[in-house]
Amino acid sequence: MDPRAGVPRLATARRVRRVARALVARLGSCIGNRHYIRVLQLLANHTVDHMEGVLAGCLSRGELDAATITGAARGDARRAVHQ
């Protein structure tokens, strides 16, 4: 077993925690946690690799809310930009 196999997953976990902290900081504890749960639910329908890219892009643009992240995950560019 390759010891580096878990490295991308570790990076994703760190990014997801960073998104969680940013959502709570931006939206408050209650609403921020709800948005975070909605983002986690995206993992049921999208690959970890895809979500890694989506989260990296949204974080770099400062677009942190569940609707924008969901739109980006689904490839809805209009929603991802204008929400």
PyMOL commands that set and color helices and strands:
alter all, ss='L'
color gray80, all
select helices_A, chain A and resi 7-27+29-44+48-61+66-74+77-82
alter helices_A, ss='H'
color red, helices_A
deselect
rebuild
show_as cartoon
